[in-house]
Amino acid sequence: WWFGVAGGANYNMYRGTTQNLNAGLKATDAFHDGNGFGLFAGPVIEYHRPNSVFGFMLQAGYDDRRGKYDQIVNTANRTQDLTTKLSYITVEPSLRIAPFRSDFYLFLGPRVAFNVNKSFTYTLGPDPLVPASTATEVKGDLDDIRSTVFSGQVGLGYDIWLSSKSSHSQAILSPFVSYHPK
């Protein structure tokens, strides 16, 4: 059994159409593309026997999925900006596969995420035809955000031993990359 912590950065990509932000606010034109960086942190438990192919991992944590959409200019020649702060508590059980019985491993499994933040900031730029006009900024919570998201994950990693493999207490650094489709 191994007990530890996982942490890292997310690169979040948003595609599609976002215009109805909530029941009280609709952007004048739709946003289509956005991206951003967030953080992930939480505990991890692993079980696998030395020199075995299969093992199990259970990771849970806080998952920050913030993003900023590409600025758009509406038909009235006013700029529009949208930033979102989505975050989740996640539970990620995975099958760990070490295909060469080495420190390299693959993992895959289901993922469930519970939404804990869905805030946004929408900014409509000043009207270029009215010299004294100013930008309008609206903050709120997004509607139509699922409270629970069921998904999957696939990834790979490599264990870097920081202590001797024969030591009673072991320390391992295990950089990994994973992909979550939702």
C-alpha positions as CSV (number, residue, x, y, z in Angstrom):
1,W,0.0,0.0,0.0
2,W,1.2,3.5,-0.8
3,F,-0.3,6.7,0.6
4,G,0.5,10.1,-0.7
5,V,-0.7,13.4,-2.2
6,A,-1.3,14.4,-5.8
7,G,-1.0,17.9,-7.2
8,G,-0.6,19.6,-10.5
9,A,-1.8,22.0,-13.1
10,N,-4.8,21.5,-15.4
11,Y,-5.0,22.9,-18.9
12,N,-8.7,23.4,-19.6
13,M,-10.1,23.8,-23.1
14,Y,-13.7,25.0,-23.7
15,R,-15.4,24.6,-27.1
16,G,-19.0,25.0,-28.2
17,T,-21.4,27.8,-27.7
18,T,-21.9,29.8,-24.5
19,Q,-24.4,32.7,-24.6
20,N,-27.1,32.1,-22.0
21,L,-25.0,32.6,-18.8
22,N,-28.0,32.4,-16.4
23,A,-31.7,33.1,-16.2
24,G,-31.0,36.9,-15.9
25,L,-28.2,37.3,-18.4
26,K,-27.6,36.5,-22.0
27,A,-24.5,37.7,-23.8
28,T,-25.2,39.8,-26.9
29,D,-23.2,37.3,-29.0
30,A,-22.0,33.8,-28.3
31,F,-18.6,32.8,-27.0
32,H,-17.1,29.7,-28.7
33,D,-13.5,29.1,-27.6
34,G,-11.8,29.4,-24.2
35,N,-9.0,28.0,-22.2
36,G,-7.2,28.4,-18.9
37,F,-5.1,26.8,-16.2
38,G,-6.2,25.5,-12.8
39,L,-4.8,23.5,-10.0
40,F,-5.5,20.0,-8.7
41,A,-4.6,18.7,-5.2
42,G,-5.7,15.8,-3.1
43,P,-4.8,12.5,-1.4
44,V,-4.0,9.3,-3.3
45,I,-3.9,5.7,-2.2
46,E,-2.3,3.0,-4.4
47,Y,-2.0,-0.8,-4.1
48,H,0.2,-2.9,-6.2
49,R,2.7,-5.6,-5.5
50,P,6.4,-5.1,-6.6
51,N,7.1,-6.5,-10.0
52,S,3.4,-7.0,-10.8
53,V,1.5,-5.8,-13.8
54,F,-1.8,-4.7,-12.2
55,G,-2.7,-2.5,-9.3
56,F,-5.3,-0.1,-8.1
57,M,-5.3,3.7,-7.5
58,L,-7.8,5.9,-5.7
59,Q,-7.4,9.6,-6.0
60,A,-9.7,12.3,-4.7
61,G,-9.3,16.1,-4.5
62,Y,-10.1,19.6,-5.5
63,D,-10.1,20.3,-9.2
64,D,-10.0,23.9,-10.5
65,R,-11.3,24.2,-14.1
66,R,-11.2,27.9,-14.6
67,G,-11.0,29.5,-18.1
68,K,-11.1,32.7,-20.1
69,Y,-13.0,32.8,-23.4
70,D,-11.6,34.5,-26.5
71,Q,-12.7,38.1,-26.6
72,I,-15.4,38.8,-29.2
73,V,-16.7,42.0,-30.8
74,N,-20.5,42.2,-31.1
75,T,-22.5,43.7,-34.0
76,A,-22.5,47.1,-32.2
77,N,-18.7,47.0,-32.2
78,R,-18.5,46.5,-28.4
79,T,-16.1,44.0,-26.9
80,Q,-17.2,41.1,-24.7
81,D,-15.1,39.1,-22.3
82,L,-16.1,36.1,-20.2
83,T,-14.1,34.3,-17.5
84,T,-15.3,31.3,-15.5
85,K,-14.3,29.8,-12.2
86,L,-15.5,26.2,-12.3
87,S,-14.3,23.9,-9.6
88,Y,-15.1,20.3,-8.5
89,I,-14.4,17.7,-5.8
90,T,-13.4,14.6,-7.7
91,V,-13.2,10.9,-7.0
92,E,-11.0,8.9,-9.4
93,P,-10.6,5.1,-9.0
94,S,-8.2,3.7,-11.5
95,L,-6.7,0.4,-12.7
96,R,-2.9,0.7,-12.7
97,I,-1.1,-1.2,-15.4
98,A,2.7,-1.6,-15.4
99,P,3.1,-3.4,-18.7
100,F,6.8,-4.0,-18.4
101,R,6.8,-4.7,-14.6
102,S,8.8,-1.5,-14.3
103,D,8.4,2.0,-12.9
104,F,6.5,3.1,-16.0
105,Y,2.7,2.7,-15.7
106,L,-0.6,3.4,-17.4
107,F,-3.9,4.0,-15.6
108,L,-7.5,4.3,-16.6
109,G,-10.8,4.4,-14.9
110,P,-14.0,6.2,-14.2
111,R,-14.2,9.7,-12.7
112,V,-17.0,11.5,-10.8
113,A,-16.9,15.2,-10.1
114,F,-19.1,17.2,-7.8
115,N,-19.4,20.9,-8.7
116,V,-18.6,23.3,-5.9
117,N,-18.1,26.6,-7.8
118,K,-19.6,27.9,-11.1
119,S,-19.0,31.6,-11.0
120,F,-18.4,33.9,-14.0
121,T,-17.5,37.5,-14.8
122,Y,-18.9,38.9,-18.0
123,T,-17.7,42.3,-19.3
124,L,-19.4,44.3,-22.0
125,G,-17.0,47.0,-23.3
126,P,-17.9,50.6,-23.7
127,D,-20.0,51.8,-26.7
128,P,-17.5,53.3,-29.2
129,L,-20.2,55.7,-30.5
130,V,-20.8,57.2,-27.0
131,P,-17.6,58.8,-25.8
132,A,-18.6,58.9,-22.1
133,S,-19.7,55.3,-21.9
134,T,-17.9,52.8,-19.7
135,A,-17.6,49.0,-19.5
136,T,-20.3,47.0,-17.7
137,E,-19.2,44.1,-15.6
138,V,-21.6,41.4,-14.3
139,K,-20.6,38.6,-11.8
140,G,-22.8,35.7,-11.1
141,D,-23.2,31.9,-11.3
142,L,-23.7,30.0,-14.5
143,D,-26.9,28.1,-15.0
144,D,-26.9,24.7,-16.8
145,I,-23.8,23.4,-15.0
146,R,-24.2,19.8,-14.0
147,S,-23.9,19.3,-10.3
148,T,-22.4,15.9,-10.9
149,V,-20.3,14.9,-13.9
150,F,-19.5,11.3,-14.7
151,S,-16.6,10.8,-17.0
152,G,-13.4,8.8,-17.4
153,Q,-9.7,9.2,-17.4
154,V,-6.6,7.7,-19.0
155,G,-3.0,8.5,-18.3
156,L,0.6,7.5,-17.8
157,G,3.2,8.0,-15.2
158,Y,6.7,7.1,-14.0
159,D,7.8,6.3,-10.4
160,I,11.1,8.0,-9.4
161,W,12.4,6.4,-6.2
162,L,13.7,9.0,-3.7
163,S,14.6,6.3,-1.2
164,S,15.9,2.8,-1.4
165,K,13.4,0.2,-2.6
166,S,14.4,-2.0,0.4
167,S,13.7,0.8,3.0
168,H,10.9,0.3,5.4
169,S,9.6,3.8,4.6
170,Q,9.7,4.7,1.0
171,A,9.4,8.0,-0.8
172,I,8.5,8.2,-4.5
173,L,8.0,11.1,-6.9
174,S,5.6,10.0,-9.6
175,P,5.0,12.6,-12.4
176,F,2.0,11.7,-14.5
177,V,-0.1,13.1,-17.3
178,S,-3.9,12.3,-17.6
179,Y,-6.7,13.2,-20.0
180,H,-10.3,13.8,-18.8
181,P,-12.7,14.3,-21.7
182,K,-15.2,16.2,-19.5
